[in-house]
Structures are given as C-alpha cells and as structure tokens.
Amino acid sequence: MSTLVVKKQAEPSTRVSRTPQQGRSVASLERMLAAAEQLILERGNEDFTLQEVSQAGNVSIGSIYLRFDSKDSLVRAVIAKEIERIGEEEERVFTGVSEAAKSLGEVVPAFVSAYAEILRRHAPLLRVAMERAAYDPLVRGPGKTRAYQAESLNMKTLMKYRDEFGGSNPEVKAAASHHIIYATLARQLSLGSNAETTEHYDWEVLKTELGRMCLAYLRADD
C-alpha cells in the first residue's frame, strides 16, 4: 500500500480536471474553483487544504477528488482560469484603446495605463502563479504562452502607429517598449519577486511617467 502512495505522489498529473457534463456538476466545479481561488487570495499563497475548499465551496471531498486527482491539479485549474481571464481582458481592453486613439501620442499613455491596471487587478493570483511556475512545468508552459500572446497583442497595439516612430526599426522599438513597460510594472507589483524588497512608488505618477518615457523612446531617432 505504501509503495502505491509513493508512486502516485512522484508522478505529476497532466490533467487539470475531469470535465463535467451535467449542469449540477458544472456548478459544483465552479464552486470548487471559486472557493480555492478565494482561499489563495485571502492568504496570498497555496496554504490551504481540500477540506477547507470543501467547506467554503459547499462541496464534498468526494466531489473534489472526482474532478481533481490532487490539490496541485486544483491549483493549476485556478491558475489556468485566471490566465484565460487575463487574455480575454487584454484583448478587449487593448482593442478599445487602439480604436479610441488617433495618434501615437494618444495610444501610448492610454495603453500603459490600461496594461498597468490589468496587471494590478490580477497581481494577487499572478504572484502565486509565478511562484508555482518556478517549479511546476504544467504552470510554467501555459504562463509562457500567455506572455508571448500578450507581447504580440501589445506590439500590435503600438505598431498601428509605426509611421510615427522615429528610427529605422519599429518592430524592435515596439518589442523593447513592451518589455520595459512590463518589467517596470511587474517590479512595482512584486510579480516574480519578494514583496518585502520592493520600494513602492506612487502608482498614478508611475503610469504617467512610464507612458511619457516610452512615447519619447518610440519617437526618438536612431
């Protein structure tokens, strides 16, 4: 019996969850995910038990194990759902910013502010996702895919105004701007770093000045 237990723990599952087919089962799954997410947000980490998920979500332990073969799988499902939400929000928000702006001078500050607020809203779960990605390839892989998609979407937003760029290589400038914007905001939001080591800067001032700096960079000649 002990040998079987050790084997199960040593082999990571690639299954996020078993997909329910009936309405009641779907509702039960949603309660599990919502309860686990709330516990993560309240504690800022994964330090909770499936019993606590059972109580908070009003679902049985048996129902949880029917959908997830481990707590790890449940956490991965919560993170996967969050990544999907972020992608949908980025697509919607950046499309709106691009359509509303009439020039590079309008789109850059609006884009920086919009992206900053998306990251700020999702920062609590993103911190947990990034911590897990350091050792869990089943989180790291989808996370990298989402990061590449965000870069592509962000560059598309900026490249619409490429004729207003200075210099001879707008693609390089758009890509560099994305990485500078993300790195600056991620540092301020303690994404991928210890929150205790971050010196917080006025959030509104940061957004404004970051937008101004990126606009100046994009307009500058080589």
N, C-alpha and C positions, 0 to 999 in steps of 0.2 A: 504493500500500500504506500509506504513512504517513497519508494522508487518512482511510482507513478506521479506523485505530487511534485517531486523534484523535476521530473521531465516536463511537466506542464508549465512550471514557472520558468524554465530555461528557454522555452521556445516562444518568442513573441508572436502574437497573433496578428495577421494582416487584415483581419476582419474588423471593421469599425462597429457594425451592429448587424443583427439579423433583421431584415426589412419586414415590418408588419404588413398584413394585407387587409385587415378589417379596421373600421372606424374606431372602435373602442381601443384596439391595440395601438393605433396611431396616436390616439390621445394619451394613452399610458406612456408611450415612448416620449412624447413631448414633455410630459410631466417629469420624467426621469432626467431628461436633458436640462430642463429649466431648473430643477432642484439642484443638480450638480453644478450648473453654471452659477447659481446664486451662492452656493457654498464657496465656490472658488473666489467670487467677487468679494464676499464678506471677509474671507481670510487672507486673500492675496496669494494663495498657494493651493496645492492639492491635498492639504492635510485635512481630509475628511474620510468618513467610512461609508460603505454602501448602506449600512444600517441608517445612517443619517440621511442619505438620499431617499431611502425607503420612507422614512418618516416625513421628510419635507415634501416629497412628491406624492404622498398618499398612494404608494405602490408597494407591492410585496417584494421581498428579497427574491423570491422565485421568479417574479416577472422581470426583475432586473437581469438575472442570470439567463433568462430566456432570450434576452436581446443582446447581452454583452457577456463575454466569457471571463471578463476581469474588470477591475476598476480602471486599469490602464486603457482598455478599449472604450470605456465610458468617457474618460477624459479626452481621448483622441476624438471621439464623436462631438463633444462640446467644442473643441478647438476647430474641427472641420466645419461645423456650423457657423462659427464666428468668422472664419476665413471666407466662407461663402457670402456672409452678410457684408463684410468689408468690400469684397469685389463688386457686389451689386451697388453698394453706396458710392464707391469710386466712379463707376460707370455713369450712374445717374447724375452725380454732382459735377463731375468734370465735363460731361456733355452740356449741362446747363451753363457752366462757366464759359465754355468755349462759344456757345451760341449767343450769350449775352454780351460778350466783349467785342469791341470793334477794332481794337488795336493791341499791339504787344504791351503798350503801357497800361492798358486796362486788364489784360488777361493775366499777367504775371502776379500782381498783388492779389487779385481775386483767387487765382489758383493756389498760391502759397497759403492764403488764409483758409481756403476750403480744405486743402490737404491737411493742414495743421489741425483743424477741428475734427476731421475724420480720425486721425491718429489719437488725438486727445480723448475722444469718446470711447475708443476701443482699447486704449492703453492698458487698463487693468487685466484684460484677458490676453492681450498681446504679450505682456510681461511673462505670464505663466507659460504661454505657448513657446516663447523664445527660450525660456529656461529648459523646457522639456525638449525642444529641438536640439539642444546641445548633446543629448544622449539618445534620443529616440528618432530613428530614421523615418518612422511612419508619420512623424510630425514634421521633421526637417524637410522631407521631399515636397509635400504639398505647400509648405511655407515658402520654399524657394520658388516654386512655380508661381505662387501668388505674387511674390516680389517681382519676378520677371514681367508678369502681366501688368502690374502697377507701373513699372518703368515704361513699358510700351505705351500704356494709356496716357501717362503723364507726358511723355515725349510727343505723342500725337497732339495733345492739347497745345503744347508750346510750338510745335512745328507748323501749325496752321498759320503762324505769323513769321515764318522763316525769312520772308523778304525784308523784314525789319531788323533782322540780326546783323550785327557787324561781323567782319571777318569772312573767312572763306569756307568754314566747315560747320554749318549749322547743326548737323547731327551730333558732332562731338560736344558742342556747346549745350544742346538740349539735354544730352545724357549726363554731362557734368552737372548741370543745374539740378537735375533730378536727384543725383546722389548727394549733392551739397545740401539741398533742401531736406531730404530725408535724414541725413546724418545729423544735421543741426537739430531738427525737431525730435528725433529719436533720443538724442543725448539729453535734451531738456525734459523729456517724458520718462527718462530712465528705462528705455526699451533696450534690453540686452545688457544692462549694466546695473550695478548696485545703487538703489535709490539714495542710500546714505552718502554716496560720494558726489552726487550731483549738486552743483550750486544753481539754484533756481533763479531765473531771470524773468522780469515782467513779461508775461505771455503776450499781451497785446503789442507791446513795444517790439518784442522778438519777431512777431509775424510781420509787422510793418517794415522793420529794418531789413529783415531777410528778403522780403519782396523787393525792396529798393536795391539791395546789393545784387540780386540775381538779374534784375532788369538792366542795371548798369553793365553787368558782365555780358549779357546777351547782346547788348547794343555796341559793345566795345569792338574796335578794330583789332586785327591780329597784332 
